[in-house]
Amino acid sequence: MKTLSKLGLMAALAGSLFFSSCAGSYYVSDQPVEPVYERPVAPYAGAVWIDGDWTWSGGRYVYTRGYWARPRPGHAYMRGGWVRTGRGYAWHRGRWR
């Protein structure tokens, strides 16, 4: 019985992670202005700067500051950006490619 409940819990968690990754697009009539702040000094040699990102929260886009990350071998970080559509502007998140 414990195994069955653990499997059910794992399936529910996997399903919620799957659906949360299928986030929809949110549109605004004007692009929000990106805050200006000074980039901190790299914490170690070879660190990669990940630019700030916009997330949808509380019915609006909220800016999250950038951060330093370890490089991923064979990958490059592609900065996110605003895309204009017929419905307005939508943010496309940055990602490793």
C-alpha positions as CSV (number, residue, x, y, z in Angstrom):
1,M,0.0,0.0,0.0
2,K,2.9,2.4,0.8
3,T,4.4,1.7,-2.6
4,L,1.1,2.5,-4.3
5,S,0.8,5.8,-2.4
6,K,4.4,6.7,-3.3
7,L,3.8,6.0,-6.9
8,G,0.6,8.2,-6.9
9,L,2.6,11.0,-5.2
10,M,5.4,10.7,-7.8
11,A,2.9,10.7,-10.7
12,A,1.1,13.8,-9.3
13,L,4.5,15.6,-8.8
14,A,5.6,14.7,-12.4
15,G,2.3,15.9,-13.8
16,S,2.5,19.2,-12.0
17,L,6.0,19.8,-13.2
18,F,5.0,19.0,-16.7
19,F,2.1,21.4,-16.7
20,S,4.0,24.1,-15.0
21,S,6.6,23.9,-17.8
22,C,3.8,24.5,-20.4
23,A,3.4,28.1,-19.2
24,G,1.3,30.2,-21.5
25,S,2.2,33.5,-23.2
26,Y,1.2,36.7,-21.5
27,Y,0.9,39.9,-23.5
28,V,1.3,43.5,-22.6
29,S,0.6,46.6,-24.8
30,D,4.1,48.1,-24.0
31,Q,7.4,46.6,-23.1
32,P,8.3,47.2,-19.4
33,V,11.4,49.2,-18.9
34,E,14.3,47.1,-17.8
35,P,15.8,48.4,-14.5
36,V,19.3,49.7,-14.6
37,Y,21.8,48.2,-12.1
38,E,25.5,47.6,-12.0
39,R,26.6,44.0,-12.8
40,P,28.5,42.6,-9.9
41,V,32.1,41.3,-10.3
42,A,32.4,37.7,-11.5
43,P,32.8,35.4,-8.5
44,Y,35.3,33.2,-10.3
45,A,37.2,32.9,-13.6
46,G,35.0,31.6,-16.5
47,A,31.7,32.5,-14.9
48,V,28.9,33.3,-17.4
49,W,26.5,36.2,-16.8
50,I,22.9,35.3,-17.2
51,D,20.9,38.4,-18.0
52,G,17.8,39.4,-16.0
53,D,14.5,37.8,-16.9
54,W,10.8,38.8,-16.8
55,T,8.2,36.5,-15.2
56,W,4.5,36.9,-15.1
57,S,3.2,37.4,-11.6
58,G,0.1,39.0,-10.1
59,G,-1.2,40.1,-13.5
60,R,2.0,41.8,-14.7
61,Y,5.6,41.1,-15.7
62,V,8.1,41.3,-12.8
63,Y,11.8,41.7,-13.4
64,T,14.3,39.3,-11.8
65,R,17.9,40.4,-11.7
66,G,20.7,38.6,-13.6
67,Y,23.2,36.3,-11.9
68,W,26.5,34.5,-12.5
69,A,26.4,30.8,-13.4
70,R,28.9,28.1,-14.3
71,P,29.3,27.6,-18.0
72,R,27.7,24.5,-19.6
73,P,30.2,22.7,-21.8
74,G,29.1,22.8,-25.5
75,H,26.3,25.3,-24.8
76,A,25.9,29.1,-25.1
77,Y,23.4,31.2,-23.2
78,M,20.9,32.9,-25.4
79,R,19.5,36.1,-23.9
80,G,15.7,36.4,-23.6
81,G,13.8,39.2,-25.4
82,W,10.5,40.8,-26.1
83,V,8.6,39.7,-29.2
84,R,5.9,41.9,-30.8
85,T,2.8,40.0,-31.9
86,G,-0.6,41.1,-33.0
87,R,-1.8,40.8,-29.4
88,G,1.0,42.9,-27.9
89,Y,4.5,42.1,-26.5
90,A,5.4,38.8,-25.0
91,W,8.6,37.8,-23.2
92,H,10.6,34.8,-24.5
93,R,12.8,33.6,-21.7
94,G,16.6,33.2,-22.1
95,R,17.9,29.6,-22.3
96,W,21.0,27.5,-22.8
97,R,21.5,26.3,-26.4
